[in-house]
Amino acid sequence: MSDPTNGIFDFQQMNVIRDAHRDWCAEQSIDVDSPVGRDAAIFMFEAYRAGKTTAVELLEACEAFAQERQEHVRLGAPAIESRSI
């Protein structure tokens, strides 16, 4: 097996990450090629590097990450001013 800490994943590791990514996206009704789907894939690579090496661990980590991101969203909140306009 390759050492994922150096950014190199072997075939088996890539399959675990790919399958977990597809499963999570399907559960969330997210297109794997959408911006959110791509963010989830990047997160899963990072989680794998951090020691989450099974599909279940990757799914749990991704779900926790998604829930944490949702906590920072406030629907109906006033717009944030932008200096670019």
MIRO-863630 format. One record per residue (C-alpha): x, y, z; residue number from 1; residue in one letter. Coordinates in Angstrom, 1 decimal, decimal comma. Layout:
% residues N
       x       y       z  lumza  gutor
       X       Y       Z    NUM      A
...
This chain:
% residues 85
       x       y       z  lumza  gutor
     0,0     0,0     0,0      1      M
     1,1     3,5    -0,7      2      S
     1,6     6,1     2,0      3      D
    -1,2     8,6     1,5      4      P
     0,6    11,2     3,7      5      T
     2,8    12,0     0,7      6      N
    -0,2    12,5    -1,6      7      G
     0,2     9,2    -3,5      8      I
    -2,7     6,8    -3,3      9      F
    -2,7     3,2    -4,7     10      D
    -5,5     1,6    -6,7     11      F
    -7,1     0,1    -3,6     12      Q
    -7,1     3,4    -1,7     13      Q
    -8,5     5,3    -4,6     14      M
   -11,3     2,7    -4,9     15      N
   -12,2     3,2    -1,3     16      V
   -12,3     7,0    -1,6     17      I
   -14,2     6,9    -5,0     18      R
   -16,8     4,5    -3,7     19      D
   -17,3     6,5    -0,5     20      A
   -17,6     9,7    -2,5     21      H
   -20,2     8,3    -4,8     22      R
   -22,2     6,8    -2,0     23      D
   -22,2    10,1     0,0     24      W
   -23,1    12,1    -3,1     25      C
   -25,9     9,7    -3,9     26      A
   -27,3     9,9    -0,3     27      E
   -27,3    13,7    -0,6     28      Q
   -28,6    13,8    -4,1     29      S
   -25,5    15,7    -5,2     30      I
   -23,9    15,4    -8,7     31      D
   -20,3    14,0    -8,1     32      V
   -19,1    16,5   -10,7     33      D
   -20,8    19,6    -9,2     34      S
   -18,8    22,1    -7,1     35      P
   -20,2    20,5    -3,9     36      V
   -19,4    17,1    -5,2     37      G
   -15,8    18,2    -5,9     38      R
   -15,4    19,7    -2,5     39      D
   -16,6    16,4    -0,9     40      A
   -14,0    14,5    -3,0     41      A
   -11,2    16,8    -1,9     42      I
   -12,4    16,5     1,7     43      F
   -12,4    12,7     1,5     44      M
    -8,8    12,7     0,2     45      F
    -7,8    14,9     3,1     46      E
    -9,7    12,7     5,6     47      A
    -8,0     9,5     4,2     48      Y
    -4,6    11,2     4,6     49      R
    -5,7    11,9     8,2     50      A
    -6,3     8,3     8,9     51      G
   -10,0     7,7     7,9     52      K
    -9,2     4,7     5,7     53      T
   -12,6     2,9     5,5     54      T
   -15,6     3,8     3,5     55      A
   -17,7     4,1     6,8     56      V
   -15,1     6,4     8,3     57      E
   -15,0     8,6     5,2     58      L
   -18,8     8,8     5,0     59      L
   -18,9     9,8     8,7     60      E
   -16,2    12,4     8,3     61      A
   -17,8    13,9     5,3     62      C
   -21,2    14,0     6,9     63      E
   -19,7    15,7    10,0     64      A
   -18,0    18,2     7,8     65      F
   -21,2    19,0     5,9     66      A
   -23,1    19,5     9,1     67      Q
   -20,4    21,8    10,4     68      E
   -20,6    23,9     7,2     69      R
   -24,4    24,1     7,5     70      Q
   -24,1    25,6    11,0     71      E
   -22,5    28,7     9,5     72      H
   -25,3    29,3     7,0     73      V
   -28,2    31,5     8,1     74      R
   -31,0    31,5     5,6     75      L
   -32,8    34,9     5,5     76      G
   -29,8    36,7     7,0     77      A
   -29,0    40,2     5,6     78      P
   -26,6    40,3     2,7     79      A
   -22,9    40,8     3,5     80      I
   -21,6    43,9     2,0     81      E
   -19,0    43,4    -0,8     82      S
   -16,3    45,9    -1,7     83      R
   -16,1    44,5    -5,2     84      S
   -19,4    46,1    -6,3     85      I
